[in-house]
């Protein structure tokens, strides 16, 4: 009878050890999965939140200038002001 009890104790210990190992492995897998989930969410946010900057310029000429379209300024000296 003592052998039978020893076997039951050993089987219980082995089951507990196996359960602990499997729990640790599952937790590690969940942790790695969560890490990659967060990385992919950040990547998608970066892709989706691409801001386009639009800069508008105004072109002004003197009243007595012959330029009526932007093409008329080809070859002319143009200044800018900030």
Secondary structure, 3 states (H helix, E strand, C coil): CHHHHHHHHHHHHHHHHHHHHHHHHHHHHHHHHHHHHHHHHHHHHHHHCCCCCCCCCCCCCCCCCCCCCHHHHCCCCCCCCC
